[in-house]
Every structure is written in C-alpha cells, then in structure tokens.
Amino acid sequence: MRVKLGIPQYNLELNTTIDYSGEIIGFMPDVKFASFRTAVVPMAFYVWGTENWGNQPNIAYIKVKAGTDLRAAMSHIQKTLSGFDADYPFEVRFYDEVLQRLYEKEASLSSLISLFSLIAIFISIVGVFGLVVFDSECRRKEIGIRKVLGASVMGIIVMFNKAYFRILLICFVIAAPLAWYAVYHWLENFAYKTPMYWWVYLLAFAVVGIITACTVTFQNWRVANDNPVKAIKAE
C-alpha cells in the first residue's frame, strides 16, 4: 500500500518531480526565519547541486540539536563547506544573532516606552501630590468649619476622595480610547501580535486610583486632624 505524503492544496506529493528538473524529497512545518512583522508563507528550499555551484545565491541553513558542542559543529560545517569550494569565502553566522538585529529597533523602542512611562508616572504622582497639598491647604478653613459642625475625619477624607475619583474617571475615559488607538495601529505593523486585553486598561486605572487614593487620604487625614480652631483663626 502506498501512502501519499504532501500538501493537497498545492497538489504536491513526496518523490514527485517539478518541471522535469527537481524532485520533492520532503516537507517540513512552518519555518520562522524573519521578524514577527513578516508572516510565514509557503516557500521551497532548492538544492542546485554541484553543477550549478556559484551560479545561484550560496546560502545554507543548518540546524543543530540542543546541547550540541557549537565549536565542534562550526568546525565540521566549515570543513564540509570547504569541500565544495576551498577558495570560496564562507561566512558562518548564528541565526539567533541575525534575528536579534532584526529586533534591535523594537527593543530600543520598548526601552524608550518603559523609560518615558516611568517618567510620566513619576510626574503624575508628584503632580497629584502637589495638587492635593495645595487643595487641602486652600480648604483648611472649610475643613475646620466642617469639623466644628460635626463632620468626622473619615467623612472629610471620603469627600476629597470622591472629588479626585471623578477627575480620575474623566481622565481615564479620555485616555483609554487614545491609548487603545495608538497601540492598535502600532500592532498592525506585525503579522503576529498579542491581543489587546481590556483588563490591562482597568488594571492601569486601578493602580493609578490606588496611588491617588493613598495620596489624598494621607494629606487630608493630616489636615483634618489639626485643631480646627487654629485653622479658622489663621484665616
């Protein structure tokens, strides 16, 4: 019984000839040799033979097993290639180094994004802290009057947190669609890309919200615990 091995959609079978000059000697799964900006497409590796040596691009792709002695493998590869043409200047390179150079631009861009993100977060925290300090100092008399009228420290803290949460919510509604739009169009440059999960934006909102709440609570707790009489007299 003969078992047919091949790719039905291209009408290709093992051990058949193409254009009366080439024989199909095997099939392999998808080979990823380019960056993730390029999709895997059907391709063929053609062995020209010694009679056509030098007339075609002389490139050989060699895969070694995991754990192989690379020095011994390199020596064997160079010795074998020299057997084809001792005078030909062969250059042996590792493909992980070739791929690394393809991703240098993305790696640099990723580092810049991380750096500027940290700077933006730091500036935001400093800005929120400055705004909270300024707001609480300007409203010190109001806080003192509220305490005289029976307001609790927790009630004052909740009041300030609600105000800043509304501001944070408005900023999130504006920033989230812009961030999604920018990331979506950046990912379009890649044939293979990670999906954009909605929970990432909620996680960012939660982190910023926690930082803001801690800042507002700390500053207003300090002001709310001051003697309200001093705050009213100071005005």
Backbone as CSV, one residue per row, in Angstrom:
resi,resn,N_x,N_y,N_z,CA_x,CA_y,CA_z,C_x,C_y,C_z
1,MET,0.854,-1.197,0.000,0.000,0.000,0.000,0.884,1.239,0.000
2,ARG,0.593,2.203,-0.864,1.364,3.431,-0.964,0.655,4.539,-0.197
3,VAL,1.407,5.191,0.657,0.859,6.300,1.436,1.325,7.604,0.810
4,LYS,0.398,8.461,0.454,0.742,9.750,-0.156,0.991,10.797,0.925
5,LEU,2.154,11.383,0.859,2.505,12.460,1.772,2.723,13.721,0.974
6,GLY,2.096,14.814,1.387,2.284,16.058,0.649,1.385,17.155,1.151
7,ILE,1.173,18.140,0.298,0.333,19.291,0.607,-0.784,19.325,-0.429
8,PRO,-1.978,18.874,-0.073,-3.052,18.756,-1.062,-3.419,20.074,-1.724
9,GLN,-3.408,21.175,-0.972,-3.867,22.432,-1.550,-2.952,22.939,-2.656
10,TYR,-1.706,22.458,-2.671,-0.775,22.847,-3.740,-0.506,21.695,-4.715
11,ASN,-1.205,20.586,-4.543,-1.056,19.426,-5.426,0.396,18.945,-5.472
12,LEU,1.024,18.870,-4.304,2.411,18.433,-4.205,2.477,17.143,-3.403
13,GLU,3.258,16.195,-3.889,3.425,14.919,-3.215,4.906,14.579,-3.127
14,LEU,5.226,13.760,-2.145,6.600,13.344,-1.930,7.095,12.478,-3.090
15,ASN,8.358,12.703,-3.465,9.046,11.934,-4.513,8.502,12.206,-5.916
16,THR,7.745,13.280,-6.091,7.321,13.671,-7.428,8.260,14.750,-7.949
17,THR,8.260,14.937,-9.264,9.153,15.913,-9.878,8.385,17.175,-10.240
18,ILE,9.122,18.279,-10.300,8.563,19.580,-10.667,9.300,20.077,-11.900
19,ASP,8.570,20.346,-12.958,9.144,20.863,-14.210,10.280,19.974,-14.729
20,TYR,10.179,18.673,-14.489,11.137,17.690,-15.009,12.580,17.954,-14.568
21,SER,12.762,18.752,-13.541,14.132,19.058,-13.134,14.382,18.898,-11.647
22,GLY,13.346,18.893,-10.857,13.532,18.816,-9.419,12.608,17.796,-8.793
23,GLU,13.092,17.119,-7.794,12.318,16.104,-7.095,12.026,16.576,-5.678
24,ILE,10.791,16.383,-5.251,10.397,16.731,-3.879,10.881,15.620,-2.957
25,ILE,11.791,15.951,-2.061,12.370,14.938,-1.175,11.842,15.033,0.251
26,GLY,11.021,16.016,0.548,10.479,16.098,1.893,9.709,17.380,2.140
27,PHE,8.923,17.361,3.201,8.151,18.526,3.627,8.499,18.824,5.078
28,MET,8.390,20.061,5.452,8.669,20.463,6.825,7.600,21.450,7.289
29,PRO,7.398,21.538,8.588,6.428,22.517,9.103,6.914,23.943,8.877
30,ASP,6.092,24.893,9.292,6.424,26.305,9.081,7.787,26.640,9.663
31,VAL,8.574,27.358,8.898,9.907,27.783,9.313,9.871,29.291,9.550
32,LYS,10.172,29.711,10.763,10.160,31.132,11.101,11.590,31.641,11.048
33,PHE,11.911,32.428,10.022,13.268,32.915,9.863,13.324,34.436,9.768
34,ALA,12.190,35.103,9.829,12.144,36.559,9.759,11.521,37.095,11.041
35,SER,11.411,38.408,11.133,10.827,39.021,12.326,9.326,38.801,12.333
36,PHE,8.704,39.175,13.458,7.263,38.990,13.591,6.472,39.991,12.759
37,ARG,7.162,40.877,12.069,6.479,41.766,11.132,6.130,41.047,9.836
38,THR,6.748,39.896,9.612,6.544,39.147,8.377,5.853,37.833,8.686
39,ALA,4.813,37.509,7.928,4.078,36.268,8.133,4.812,35.099,7.476
40,VAL,4.566,33.891,8.003,5.121,32.683,7.402,4.335,32.364,6.142
41,VAL,5.028,32.258,5.019,4.384,31.975,3.728,5.016,30.714,3.143
42,PRO,4.312,30.026,2.230,4.892,28.830,1.602,6.182,29.169,0.864
43,MET,7.175,28.318,0.991,8.451,28.517,0.324,9.114,27.174,0.094
44,ALA,10.111,27.163,-0.767,10.812,25.924,-1.109,12.309,26.134,-0.962
45,PHE,12.980,25.107,-0.451,14.434,25.084,-0.395,14.920,24.176,-1.525
46,TYR,15.658,24.769,-2.425,16.070,24.042,-3.624,17.567,23.766,-3.576
47,VAL,17.940,22.496,-3.756,19.346,22.097,-3.792,19.783,22.083,-5.260
48,TRP,20.650,23.011,-5.605,21.045,23.163,-7.005,21.993,22.061,-7.468
49,GLY,22.805,21.540,-6.565,23.780,20.541,-6.983,25.119,21.180,-7.309
50,THR,26.136,20.342,-7.429,27.485,20.865,-7.662,27.651,21.458,-9.053
51,GLU,26.816,21.042,-10.005,26.998,21.567,-11.363,26.558,23.016,-11.482
52,ASN,25.706,23.472,-10.587,25.253,24.868,-10.617,25.880,25.700,-9.505
53,TRP,26.914,25.145,-8.868,27.531,25.858,-7.743,28.147,27.179,-8.217
54,GLY,27.817,28.252,-7.543,28.351,29.560,-7.913,27.445,30.355,-8.815
55,ASN,26.436,29.720,-9.424,25.520,30.431,-10.316,24.293,30.956,-9.581
56,GLN,24.082,30.500,-8.382,22.925,30.894,-7.590,23.409,31.414,-6.237
57,PRO,22.538,32.131,-5.509,22.926,32.588,-4.164,23.325,31.407,-3.284
58,ASN,24.524,31.434,-2.767,25.050,30.305,-1.998,24.765,30.518,-0.516
59,ILE,23.608,30.063,-0.090,23.196,30.195,1.304,22.739,28.830,1.797
60,ALA,23.231,28.412,2.932,22.838,27.139,3.532,22.335,27.390,4.943
61,TYR,21.177,26.809,5.295,20.610,26.916,6.634,20.814,25.568,7.330
62,ILE,21.519,25.553,8.438,21.861,24.321,9.140,21.332,24.397,10.564
63,LYS,20.606,23.372,10.971,20.061,23.311,12.321,20.803,22.251,13.120
64,VAL,21.219,22.604,14.322,21.909,21.658,15.200,21.012,21.334,16.389
65,LYS,21.204,20.170,16.957,20.402,19.734,18.084,20.766,20.530,19.342
66,ALA,19.823,20.574,20.244,20.070,21.248,21.516,21.147,20.501,22.299
67,GLY,22.079,21.243,22.882,23.151,20.638,23.643,24.366,20.266,22.824
68,THR,24.341,20.591,21.527,25.478,20.273,20.667,26.655,21.182,20.972
69,ASP,27.859,20.649,20.871,29.071,21.439,21.029,29.193,22.363,19.825
70,LEU,28.950,23.657,20.036,28.899,24.586,18.911,30.262,24.740,18.248
71,ARG,31.339,24.682,19.011,32.664,24.820,18.409,32.952,23.647,17.480
72,ALA,32.622,22.450,17.939,32.834,21.280,17.095,31.922,21.324,15.871
73,ALA,30.686,21.787,16.081,29.759,21.891,14.953,30.247,22.909,13.937
74,MET,30.732,24.061,14.404,31.248,25.084,13.499,32.440,24.565,12.713
75,SER,33.328,23.854,13.387,34.497,23.304,12.708,34.089,22.299,11.637
76,HIS,33.126,21.466,11.961,32.656,20.467,10.996,31.962,21.135,9.807
77,ILE,31.153,22.185,10.076,30.452,22.883,8.997,31.441,23.566,8.063
78,GLN,32.419,24.242,8.634,33.413,24.928,7.799,34.237,23.930,6.983
79,LYS,34.565,22.807,7.579,35.320,21.782,6.852,34.491,21.216,5.707
80,THR,33.199,20.994,5.964,32.326,20.457,4.920,32.130,21.457,3.796
81,LEU,31.929,22.725,4.129,31.744,23.744,3.104,33.005,23.938,2.275
82,SER,34.153,23.805,2.916,35.403,23.942,2.167,35.561,22.825,1.144
83,GLY,34.900,21.695,1.394,34.965,20.608,0.436,34.275,20.928,-0.872
84,PHE,33.300,21.846,-0.835,32.640,22.272,-2.067,33.547,23.190,-2.887
85,ASP,34.117,24.164,-2.191,34.978,25.133,-2.883,35.933,25.717,-1.838
86,ALA,37.180,25.300,-1.905,38.149,25.712,-0.891,38.459,27.199,-0.950
87,ASP,38.269,27.822,-2.123,38.606,29.240,-2.285,37.428,30.174,-2.017
88,TYR,36.241,29.605,-1.814,35.061,30.463,-1.617,35.051,30.998,-0.178
89,PRO,34.864,32.319,0.006,34.895,32.895,1.371,33.583,32.663,2.123
90,PHE,33.477,31.553,2.813,32.262,31.239,3.560,32.191,32.072,4.834
91,GLU,30.975,32.483,5.154,30.721,33.238,6.391,29.633,32.520,7.170
92,VAL,29.973,32.081,8.357,29.033,31.338,9.190,28.503,32.256,10.278
93,ARG,27.191,32.353,10.368,26.554,33.191,11.383,25.466,32.396,12.074
94,PHE,25.236,32.720,13.339,24.136,32.108,14.084,22.858,32.895,13.818
95,TYR,21.773,32.154,13.613,20.547,32.836,13.222,19.919,33.611,14.368
96,ASP,20.202,33.213,15.603,19.660,33.999,16.716,20.269,35.394,16.749
97,GLU,21.536,35.512,16.299,22.151,36.835,16.201,21.525,37.647,15.074
98,VAL,21.204,36.975,13.968,20.540,37.667,12.854,19.170,38.172,13.287
99,LEU,18.408,37.333,13.981,17.086,37.741,14.456,17.187,38.837,15.507
100,GLN,18.241,38.767,16.332,18.427,39.802,17.345,18.589,41.172,16.710
101,ARG,19.322,41.236,15.603,19.497,42.514,14.910,18.179,43.004,14.317
102,LEU,17.316,42.053,13.934,16.013,42.458,13.405,15.153,43.115,14.480
103,TYR,15.360,42.699,15.733,14.520,43.196,16.824,15.189,44.309,17.623
104,GLU,16.348,44.782,17.164,17.020,45.852,17.894,16.166,47.119,17.933
105,LYS,15.502,47.417,16.826,14.654,48.603,16.778,13.494,48.469,17.754
106,GLU,12.847,47.291,17.774,11.736,47.082,18.702,12.218,47.107,20.154
107,ALA,13.419,46.544,20.393,13.962,46.539,21.756,14.260,47.957,22.228
108,SER,14.816,48.774,21.330,15.093,50.171,21.690,13.800,50.931,21.928
109,LEU,12.799,50.688,21.067,11.513,51.359,21.239,10.853,50.936,22.542
110,SER,10.964,49.649,22.880,10.390,49.158,24.135,11.061,49.807,25.339
111,SER,12.392,49.964,25.273,13.108,50.614,26.377,12.694,52.073,26.521
112,LEU,12.534,52.763,25.386,12.115,54.162,25.437,10.709,54.296,26.005
113,ILE,9.810,53.393,25.580,8.435,53.436,26.094,8.427,53.197,27.603
114,SER,9.207,52.217,28.067,9.269,51.931,29.501,9.834,53.118,30.274
115,LEU,10.899,53.724,29.729,11.531,54.864,30.414,10.566,56.038,30.519
116,PHE,9.953,56.414,29.392,9.040,57.556,29.411,7.774,57.255,30.211
117,SER,7.369,55.992,30.264,6.208,55.625,31.087,6.521,55.839,32.570
118,LEU,7.723,55.418,32.990,8.117,55.623,34.383,8.232,57.109,34.718
119,ILE,8.783,57.879,33.772,8.885,59.328,33.991,7.494,59.953,34.096
120,ALA,6.577,59.512,33.206,5.208,60.049,33.231,4.500,59.691,34.531
121,ILE,4.711,58.457,35.008,4.092,58.045,36.272,4.640,58.870,37.432
122,PHE,5.961,59.081,37.424,6.575,59.863,38.500,6.051,61.296,38.490
123,ILE,5.987,61.909,37.299,5.481,63.285,37.199,4.021,63.347,37.633
124,SER,3.243,62.313,37.268,1.822,62.287,37.655,1.667,62.216,39.166
125,ILE,2.486,61.355,39.795,2.398,61.222,41.253,2.772,62.538,41.939
126,VAL,3.854,63.162,41.453,4.271,64.446,42.025,3.185,65.498,41.795
127,GLY,2.596,65.491,40.592,1.539,66.455,40.302,0.317,66.264,41.168
128,VAL,-0.088,64.997,41.354,-1.250,64.711,42.211,-0.961,65.127,43.649
129,PHE,0.247,64.808,44.125,0.590,65.183,45.498,0.583,66.701,45.675
130,GLY,1.161,67.422,44.705,1.166,68.884,44.783,-0.230,69.461,44.741
131,LEU,-1.079,68.899,43.864,-2.456,69.390,43.764,-3.219,69.133,45.050
132,VAL,-3.035,67.944,45.639,-3.738,67.612,46.879,-3.273,68.515,48.019
133,VAL,-1.968,68.739,48.115,-1.449,69.618,49.159,-1.990,71.021,48.997
134,PHE,-1.979,71.535,47.767,-2.486,72.889,47.512,-3.981,72.982,47.826
135,ASP,-4.743,71.968,47.398,-6.189,71.988,47.616,-6.523,71.900,49.097
136,SER,-5.835,71.027,49.810,-6.130,70.859,51.239,-5.739,72.097,52.048
137,GLU,-4.638,72.754,51.664,-4.231,73.967,52.367,-5.198,75.116,52.092
138,CYS,-5.666,75.210,50.829,-6.624,76.272,50.494,-7.972,76.058,51.169
139,ARG,-8.307,74.801,51.431,-9.606,74.498,52.027,-9.473,74.145,53.511
140,ARG,-8.386,74.589,54.120,-8.161,74.282,55.534,-9.273,74.867,56.412
141,LYS,-9.683,76.122,56.093,-10.752,76.739,56.882,-12.052,75.975,56.710
142,GLU,-12.349,75.559,55.466,-13.569,74.771,55.219,-13.543,73.472,56.011
143,ILE,-12.385,72.817,56.051,-12.268,71.566,56.808,-12.478,71.833,58.294
144,GLY,-11.911,72.961,58.797,-12.098,73.303,60.203,-13.558,73.548,60.529
145,ILE,-14.258,74.273,59.659,-15.690,74.549,59.900,-16.496,73.259,59.871
146,ARG,-16.190,72.389,58.938,-16.903,71.105,58.854,-16.698,70.291,60.141
147,LYS,-15.495,70.312,60.689,-15.243,69.567,61.916,-15.987,70.185,63.098
148,VAL,-16.034,71.530,63.131,-16.779,72.195,64.209,-18.264,71.847,64.137
149,LEU,-18.762,71.719,62.898,-20.176,71.389,62.711,-20.462,69.905,62.855
150,GLY,-19.451,69.104,63.178,-19.692,67.699,63.487,-19.210,66.702,62.460
151,ALA,-18.546,67.174,61.420,-18.050,66.238,60.412,-16.894,65.417,60.975
152,SER,-16.848,64.149,60.624,-15.782,63.268,61.096,-14.587,63.329,60.145
153,VAL,-13.454,62.862,60.628,-12.247,62.826,59.795,-12.462,61.912,58.595
154,MET,-13.114,60.758,58.844,-13.368,59.825,57.741,-14.288,60.436,56.695
155,GLY,-15.287,61.194,57.145,-16.210,61.840,56.207,-15.495,62.859,55.331
156,ILE,-14.573,63.610,55.922,-13.808,64.606,55.154,-12.910,63.908,54.127
157,ILE,-12.276,62.806,54.556,-11.401,62.065,53.645,-12.197,61.486,52.482
158,VAL,-13.380,60.940,52.777,-14.235,60.377,51.714,-14.679,61.463,50.755
159,MET,-14.990,62.635,51.276,-15.416,63.745,50.417,-14.323,64.128,49.422
160,PHE,-13.099,64.238,49.890,-11.990,64.590,48.998,-11.701,63.464,47.999
161,ASN,-11.779,62.226,48.462,-11.519,61.097,47.570,-12.548,61.014,46.452
162,LYS,-13.817,61.318,46.762,-14.849,61.309,45.725,-14.556,62.358,44.651
163,ALA,-14.112,63.530,45.086,-13.828,64.598,44.122,-12.689,64.199,43.191
164,TYR,-11.624,63.627,43.754,-10.487,63.244,42.922,-10.791,61.996,42.088
165,PHE,-11.663,61.137,42.589,-12.045,59.964,41.802,-12.817,60.382,40.556
166,ARG,-13.665,61.398,40.669,-14.395,61.897,39.486,-13.419,62.453,38.450
167,ILE,-12.405,63.186,38.917,-11.393,63.714,37.995,-10.630,62.572,37.323
168,LEU,-10.270,61.571,38.128,-9.548,60.417,37.592,-10.385,59.652,36.577
169,LEU,-11.670,59.524,36.841,-12.562,58.814,35.924,-12.674,59.543,34.586
170,ILE,-12.771,60.863,34.627,-12.844,61.651,33.387,-11.548,61.489,32.579
171,CYS,-10.417,61.534,33.270,-9.129,61.354,32.582,-9.026,59.970,31.959
172,PHE,-9.537,58.954,32.659,-9.480,57.589,32.132,-10.354,57.440,30.891
173,VAL,-11.527,58.034,30.921,-12.440,57.947,29.762,-11.810,58.598,28.535
174,ILE,-11.024,59.642,28.741,-10.371,60.311,27.603,-9.116,59.549,27.167
175,ALA,-8.315,59.084,28.137,-7.013,58.494,27.816,-7.112,57.066,27.301
176,ALA,-8.037,56.259,27.809,-8.116,54.844,27.425,-8.361,54.650,25.927
177,PRO,-9.345,55.340,25.319,-9.525,55.171,23.864,-8.309,55.633,23.058
178,LEU,-7.647,56.711,23.495,-6.457,57.177,22.783,-5.328,56.153,22.871
179,ALA,-5.152,55.567,24.058,-4.116,54.542,24.226,-4.428,53.309,23.387
180,TRP,-5.696,52.888,23.373,-6.084,51.731,22.558,-5.844,52.006,21.078
181,TYR,-6.182,53.192,20.616,-5.997,53.547,19.209,-4.522,53.526,18.820
182,ALA,-3.657,54.078,19.691,-2.227,54.117,19.390,-1.631,52.715,19.376
183,VAL,-1.976,51.886,20.365,-1.430,50.529,20.432,-1.962,49.675,19.283
184,TYR,-3.224,49.849,18.937,-3.823,49.069,17.845,-3.097,49.322,16.529
185,HIS,-2.835,50.580,16.220,-2.165,50.893,14.955,-0.690,50.512,14.990
186,TRP,-0.069,50.512,16.162,1.317,50.050,16.252,1.397,48.543,16.022
187,LEU,0.457,47.785,16.572,0.455,46.337,16.407,0.122,45.914,14.980
188,GLU,-0.494,46.798,14.204,-0.790,46.458,12.813,0.474,46.253,11.985
189,ASN,1.611,46.737,12.460,2.872,46.542,11.747,3.411,45.124,11.880
190,PHE,2.798,44.301,12.726,3.285,42.953,12.972,2.292,41.938,12.414
191,ALA,2.845,40.899,11.772,1.995,39.815,11.281,1.498,38.951,12.430
192,TYR,2.306,38.830,13.475,1.939,38.062,14.664,2.019,39.001,15.861
193,LYS,0.933,39.116,16.572,0.865,40.097,17.655,0.000,39.563,18.783
194,THR,0.227,40.110,19.948,-0.564,39.738,21.111,-1.902,40.464,21.079
195,PRO,-2.956,39.845,21.544,-4.240,40.552,21.607,-4.225,41.635,22.664
196,MET,-5.077,42.620,22.507,-5.196,43.695,23.494,-6.324,43.355,24.465
197,TYR,-5.958,43.061,25.691,-6.933,42.666,26.701,-7.511,43.905,27.393
198,TRP,-8.814,43.873,27.584,-9.491,45.019,28.194,-9.084,45.201,29.652
199,TRP,-8.715,44.083,30.328,-8.396,44.192,31.741,-7.089,44.938,31.988
200,VAL,-6.246,45.085,30.956,-4.995,45.835,31.127,-5.303,47.292,31.445
201,TYR,-6.296,47.845,30.749,-6.669,49.242,30.982,-7.314,49.407,32.361
202,LEU,-8.125,48.442,32.759,-8.725,48.513,34.094,-7.668,48.365,35.179
203,LEU,-6.661,47.524,34.918,-5.580,47.369,35.890,-4.795,48.669,36.040
204,ALA,-4.514,49.329,34.908,-3.820,50.615,34.969,-4.653,51.648,35.734
205,PHE,-5.955,51.653,35.475,-6.853,52.570,36.184,-6.850,52.277,37.681
206,ALA,-6.854,50.981,38.039,-6.869,50.602,39.453,-5.575,51.021,40.150
207,VAL,-4.435,50.823,39.479,-3.149,51.193,40.077,-3.073,52.693,40.312
208,VAL,-3.453,53.466,39.279,-3.434,54.925,39.417,-4.430,55.367,40.486
209,GLY,-5.588,54.705,40.538,-6.589,55.043,41.539,-6.100,54.792,42.953
210,ILE,-5.386,53.669,43.157,-4.853,53.357,44.484,-3.807,54.386,44.899
211,ILE,-2.925,54.740,43.958,-1.900,55.743,44.273,-2.544,57.081,44.623
212,THR,-3.543,57.481,43.848,-4.225,58.747,44.103,-4.960,58.718,45.444
213,ALA,-5.646,57.610,45.707,-6.395,57.500,46.961,-5.458,57.558,48.168
214,CYS,-4.321,56.883,48.067,-3.357,56.918,49.176,-2.826,58.331,49.401
215,THR,-2.532,59.036,48.297,-2.019,60.400,48.409,-3.062,61.332,49.021
216,VAL,-4.286,61.263,48.515,-5.365,62.129,49.021,-5.669,61.810,50.472
217,THR,-5.730,60.532,50.810,-6.061,60.134,52.181,-4.993,60.601,53.166
218,PHE,-3.733,60.413,52.808,-2.648,60.798,53.712,-2.647,62.306,53.981
219,GLN,-2.721,63.115,52.928,-2.633,64.558,53.094,-3.856,65.114,53.836
220,ASN,-5.042,64.665,53.460,-6.248,65.216,54.083,-6.459,64.657,55.491
221,TRP,-5.953,63.470,55.770,-6.015,62.968,57.140,-5.170,63.853,58.055
222,ARG,-4.011,64.295,57.566,-3.147,65.166,58.363,-3.814,66.515,58.625
223,VAL,-4.443,67.086,57.583,-5.103,68.394,57.732,-6.349,68.267,58.595
224,ALA,-7.108,67.165,58.400,-8.362,67.001,59.148,-8.129,66.765,60.631
225,ASN,-6.963,66.275,61.003,-6.663,66.015,62.410,-6.065,67.218,63.119
226,ASP,-5.819,68.313,62.378,-5.341,69.535,63.033,-6.461,70.158,63.865
227,ASN,-6.079,71.058,64.751,-7.069,71.762,65.590,-7.868,72.701,64.689
228,PRO,-9.182,72.513,64.556,-9.994,73.359,63.676,-9.998,74.822,64.098
229,VAL,-9.794,75.100,65.375,-9.786,76.477,65.857,-8.606,77.239,65.253
230,LYS,-7.455,76.590,65.180,-6.280,77.230,64.589,-6.495,77.501,63.108
231,ALA,-7.168,76.572,62.424,-7.407,76.758,61.002,-8.340,77.936,60.745
232,ILE,-9.355,78.094,61.608,-10.317,79.205,61.423,-9.664,80.535,61.784
233,LYS,-8.864,80.551,62.852,-8.205,81.785,63.265,-7.168,82.231,62.227
234,ALA,-6.511,81.251,61.605,-5.476,81.586,60.640,-6.034,82.329,59.440
235,GLU,-7.303,82.163,59.173,-7.932,82.859,58.065,-8.369,84.251,58.461
